[in-house]
Amino acid sequence: GHPLDFTNKAFEALDIAGWDLAEPVLTSLVMGYAGAARMEESNAWRHPIDLVGLLEETFATLPQALADAPAGRDSLPDRDALVDTLLNGEPPDTVAALVDALRAGSSMETLAGIVTYAAALRIARFHTSNEFGDWDTALHTFTFANAVHQGLRRAPSVELLRGVFDAAMSIYLDRFLNMPAARLPTPNGRANGQHALTGLSSLLNQQQQVNQAGQAVAHHLYGGGDPAALRAHLGALLLREDRDFHTIQSVEAAFRQHERLQADNLQGAEAVNVLVAAGRYLAAHAPTVRAQGQTYQIASRLHRGEAAAEEE
């Protein structure tokens, strides 16, 4: 999933810096494309179910499925039923449900958003009894699905639509990470949004406060707290740590999905759960030594013309 995510970020960077920089930015992607592993080369995608063969058969049907769709409208499928199929269904049932949604009029972007939400739930429901490295297994599916979603918003095509189905199969392969599934936080009936937000900093000063952090995020939102304030706070907590690429990916992708859900007026449990996923992933990777902050402080002092260090 990294090459597609890098491509998405390259496009977003060019939108900011200017497309006159396209040559150096886009050529930086070539090594990732050339060196990437492919699902066709993975045993898990071939056995015991030949997911690659199933996908190739499905890809051949996509142009006709799109042609059969009602023109001029984006018909939302039964989101809850489709998410349940993505999380719990067998591969043939999953691809059939996705194709049926397209035929019913769902746009490629809408379908990609639903698949990305299902991928986020793998993180939101990731059980801490799993091996620590498996956080990244769930993360890679989520960030790949998000990159497909963002790509389809930018330049929809049948070719990129295939990535929605690839992501769905990756969600299927990640099913063991939710066996058992961690319980999703629910409203606690109290208007304690700000209190839950202030408690996050303390939680992330301790190891393995994953479920508690997820609950704090949910209690803030369900308690009437400001979503923008929560995103800002999570961003500050991210910057406090010695963050790595994956942690930045998880938070950024969750923020993107949350913004889209808000824009689509889907501000209930779905919008809460994508930020729960971000909070849980961040908590799983905190606290760190927090040495990067010292580097920034030294750089800031030098920028102001101050001495980097003083004699004791």
N, C-alpha and C positions, 0 to 999 in steps of 0.2 A: 503493500500500500504506500510505501514512501514515495516512489516516483510520481504517482498521481497527486499526492499531497504536496510535494515540492512544486509540481507544475501549477497547482492552484495558487500556492503562495507566490510563485513567480509572477503570475498574472496580476495578483492583488498588489504586489510590490510595484509593478510597472504602472498600474493605475495611479499610484501615488507619485512615483519618481519620474514618470514620463516614458512613453513607449519609444522614444528615441534611443533608449538604453536596451531595447529588445535583444540586439545581437549578443552582447556579453551575458545578459541575464538568461536568455533561453538556451544559449549554447552550454551553459553550466549544467543543464539537465541531461546532457547526452550521456555522460558516464553512468548516471543512475539508470537510464533506460537500457543501456547496453549490458550492464552488470546485474540487472534485476533477476531474481528467481521468479519462476512462473508457476501458476497453480497446476499446469499440465505436468510439471516435473515433480509434484508432491504426491507421495503415496496416499496421504489423507484425502486428496481430491479424487483419487481413483478407486480406492478400496475402503470399506466393503461396498460402497455405492460409487458408481462412476459419475461423479458430479460434473465432470468436464463434458462427457457425452450428453448428459441431460441438458446442460446449458447450451451446447451447440445445437441440439434439436430445437430448443426454445428460441434461440436467437433467430433461427430461420423463420419463425412465426411472427416476430415482432412487427415487421412492416405491415402485414395484413391486420394485425390486432389494432394498430394505430389507425389504419384506414377504416376499420369497422366502427371506430369510436364516434359518438355524436359530435358534430362540429360545433365549435363556438362556445363550449362551456367546459369547465373543470369540475367534473362530478366527483365529489369526495366519496371514497368507498367507506364501508364500515371500518373505521380506524381500529377500534378495539379488537374486532374479530381478526383483522389482518395482522395486527401486532401479535396476537395470540398464536396465529399460524406461523409467523416468522420465528417466534421463540420456541414453540412446542411442536410444530408440524414436521412431517417428513418432507424431504426435498421435492418429490413430485407434486405434493399438495401445495407446497410453498410457491413453486414457480407457476403452477396453475392459477393460484389465487392472485399473483401479481399480474399475469397476462389477462385474467378476467377483469381486474381493476382497470387496466388500460382500455379494454374493449368497452367497459361501462362508461368511459369518458374521463378517467383520472389522468391528469397531466403527468408528464415525466417528472417534473419538479415535485409535484405533490407526492408521487409514489416514492421518489428518492428521500423525501423528508420523513415519510413513515418508516422506511427501512432504517434510516439513520437514527430515528428515535428508538427503534427496537435494539439497535446496536448499543445505544446509550444505556438501555436498561440492563444489558449484560454487566456493565460497570456498576450501575446503581444497585444491582442485586448480587454482585460478586461477593462470595462468602469468604471470610477471612481464614477459613480452614484450608483454602487453596494455597499452593506454593506462591511465594511472593512474586516470582518472575512471571506468573500467569496474568498479573495485572496488565502486562504489556500485550499479551495475546488478545485480551478484550479491547485494549486501547487501539491496536492496529486496525481491527475491524471497524471501530467507531470512527477513527480519523479518515480511513479510506472511504467509508460511506459518506462522511461529511464532505470530503473533496469531490466525490461524484455529485452530491447534491448541489454544491456551489458551482460546479462545472455546468450542470444542466440549467442552472439559473442564468449562467453567462452565455452559453452557446449550446442549446439543446440539439441533440442528434440521436439517431437510432444507434450509432456506434457507441456513444457514451452511455446510452440507456443500458447497454449490456452490463455496465458496472453496477447498476442497481441489483441485478440478479447475482453478480459475483458477490456483492456484499451480503445478500440474503443467504447465500450458501456458506459464507464465512460465519455468519450469525449461527447457522445450524451447527457448524463444526465446533463452535465455542460453547455449545449447550452444557458441557460437563462443568463449566465454571459456575453454573447456577444450580448445581446438584450437591447439596441443597441450596436453595436460593435465599439470600439475605432478604429480610422483610423490608419492604418499602415503607418509609415513614408516612404517617397519616396525621391529619389535623389533631391537635391535642385540645382544641376547644378554648384556648386562651389567646388573648391578644398580646403576645409577648414577643413581637417581632424584633424590636430593638435589643431586648435582653438576650435573645438567642444569638444575635449578630455579635455582640460584644464578647460572648463566651467563646467564639470560634478561635480567637487568638490564643487563649489559654489552652484550648484543646490541642492545638497544633504545636504546643510546647512539649507535648508528651508523645510517646510512641503508641502506635496502634489504637488511635482514637477514631477509627474509621466509621463505625456505626454511629458514634456520638456526633461526629462532624456532620454526617448525613442528616441526622435528626435536627441538628441546629439549623442547617440550611432550610430544611422543610418547615420547621417551626417559625423561622423568620418570615417565610413567604406565606404560609397558612395563617400566621398571626397578623397579617396586614402590613408586613414590612415592605420597604421600597426595594423592588428588584434591582434597580440601578445601583442602589447603595450596597446591596449584597454583591453584585458583580465587582464593584470597586473594591470592596473589602477582600474578596477572594483574590483579586489581582494584587492587592498589597501583600497578602499572605504569601502569594506565589513569589513575589519579588524579594520577600524576606529570606526565603530559602536559597540554598545553592541548587537552583533548579536546573534540570537537564531538558533536553529537547522533548522527551516524551511528556514531561509534566506540563510544559508550555503548550504542547499539542492538545492535551486533554482539556485544559482550561479554555483555550482559544476556541476549540471546536464546540464545546458546550455553550460558550457565550454566543457563538454564531447561531446555534440551533435555538437557544432561548430567544434571541432577537427575532428569528423567523416565526417562532410560535406566537410570540406577542403580536407581531405584525398580522398574523392570520387569525387573531382573536382566539387562540387556543391557550389560554392563560391558566388553565386548571392544573390537574395532576401532571400532565405532560411537561409543561413549562417548569414545574417544581422538580420533576425527576431528572431532567437533564442537568440542572444545577446541583442536585444531590449527587449525581455521578461525578461532577467536577470536584465537589467538596470531599467526597470519599476518596477519590484518587489522590488528591493533594494531601489529605491526612495520612494516607498509606505511605507517602514518601516524605513525611516530616516527623520530627524536626531533623534538619541537617546541621552540619557544622556552622553554616551561615558565614562562611569565609568570603564569599563573593562581595558581601556588603562592605567589608573592609577595603577591598580593591576599589570599589566605587568611591568610598570616602577619600581614599588617597588621591584618586584622579580628580575629585572635586577640589581638594585643597590645592593641588598643583595648578588647576585651571584658574583658581583665584590668586595665584602667585604666592601661596603660602608654602612653607617648608613641608616636605613630606613627612619628616620626623624631626623631633627636637631632642637634644641631648638631655639625659636625665641627671 
